[in-house]
Amino acid sequence: MDLPDTENVIDIDCKQLATIIHGVSHDPSIPWEECVEGDREEYDSDEDFLEDAYIDIRLQVMDDHQWYFHSGDSQYDQDHRGAWGASSVGERVSMEKAMEIAKDLIEQAAEDACDCLTKTIRSYNDDN
């Protein structure tokens, strides 16, 4: 059995995922001032302080090709199945930046899926 290639492993509409990421970064309910890992006094202005604000985001892709978008602290993720991609997003990212992040999440999840498949195939080949 041949080992998988990351090309076309995961079929996700990148623009749809980018739209979700863009929406999260513009969500007024997120307390962005609480998303900075530093003291406000270390910054020259509130704008500089909020430029360092971010939240963690993750893409989870299941074996049946369903995918889920997670945001916030990953310690609350209870379902660890499938392939994953992880990144972070700041407040009010552009759609262009959201597309870059979406592509990166998809590539990471594809690599993770291929790693899992490779381990399965190697195990199968070793057994046969």
C-alpha positions in Angstrom: 0.0 0.0 0.0 1.4 3.5 -0.9 1.9 6.2 1.6 -0.5 9.2 1.3 0.3 12.6 0.0 -1.1 15.7 1.7 -2.5 17.0 -1.7 -6.4 16.8 -1.7 -6.5 14.8 1.6 -8.9 17.3 3.1 -11.7 18.9 1.1 -12.7 22.1 2.9 -13.9 25.3 1.4 -11.1 27.7 2.4 -13.2 30.8 1.8 -15.9 29.4 4.1 -13.4 28.7 6.9 -11.8 32.1 6.3 -15.2 33.8 6.7 -15.7 32.0 10.1 -12.2 33.2 11.2 -12.9 36.7 10.0 -16.2 36.7 11.9 -14.5 35.5 15.1 -11.9 38.3 14.9 -14.7 40.9 14.6 -16.9 39.4 17.3 -17.8 42.2 19.7 -18.6 39.7 22.5 -15.0 38.6 22.8 -13.3 40.5 25.7 -10.1 41.3 23.6 -8.6 43.3 26.5 -8.5 40.0 28.4 -6.7 38.2 25.6 -3.3 39.8 26.0 -0.5 37.9 27.9 1.1 41.0 29.3 0.5 43.9 31.6 -1.3 46.9 30.2 1.4 49.2 31.8 4.0 47.7 29.4 2.4 49.3 26.4 2.5 52.9 25.2 -1.2 53.0 24.3 -4.4 51.0 24.4 -4.1 50.4 20.6 -0.6 48.9 21.1 -1.9 46.7 23.9 -4.9 45.4 21.9 -2.6 44.7 18.9 -1.2 41.8 21.0 -4.6 40.4 21.8 -5.4 37.0 20.3 -7.4 33.9 20.8 -6.5 30.3 19.9 -8.4 28.7 17.0 -8.4 25.1 15.8 -9.7 23.1 12.9 -10.8 19.6 13.6 -11.5 17.2 10.7 -13.1 13.9 11.3 -12.7 10.6 9.4 -16.1 11.2 7.7 -14.9 14.6 6.4 -17.1 16.6 8.8 -15.1 19.5 10.2 -15.5 21.7 13.3 -14.0 25.1 14.2 -13.0 25.6 17.8 -11.9 28.9 19.4 -10.7 29.8 22.9 -8.6 27.8 25.3 -7.9 24.3 24.0 -8.0 22.8 27.4 -11.8 22.8 27.0 -11.7 20.6 23.8 -13.1 17.3 24.9 -13.2 15.5 21.6 -9.6 14.7 20.4 -10.5 12.6 17.4 -9.6 13.4 13.8 -7.0 15.6 12.3 -6.2 19.0 13.6 -4.7 22.4 12.7 -4.1 25.1 15.2 -3.3 28.8 15.1 -4.4 32.1 16.7 -6.3 35.2 15.5 -6.2 38.8 16.6 -8.9 41.4 16.7 -10.2 42.6 13.4 -8.0 40.7 11.0 -8.6 41.4 7.3 -10.2 38.8 5.0 -6.9 38.4 3.3 -5.2 37.5 6.6 -8.1 35.2 7.5 -7.6 33.3 4.2 -3.9 32.8 5.0 -4.8 31.5 8.4 -7.5 29.2 6.9 -5.0 27.8 4.4 -2.5 27.1 7.1 -5.1 25.3 9.3 -6.2 23.1 6.4 -2.5 22.3 5.5 -1.8 21.4 9.2 -4.9 19.2 9.3 -4.0 17.5 6.0 -0.5 16.8 7.4 -1.9 15.4 10.6 -4.3 13.2 8.6 -1.5 11.9 6.4 0.6 11.2 9.5 -2.2 9.1 11.0 -2.8 7.3 7.6 1.0 6.7 7.3 1.1 5.0 10.7 -1.9 2.9 9.9 -0.5 1.8 6.5 3.0 1.1 7.9 1.3 -1.0 10.6 -0.7 -2.9 8.0 2.3 -3.4 5.8 4.3 -4.7 8.8 1.6 -7.2 9.6 1.3 -8.5 6.1 
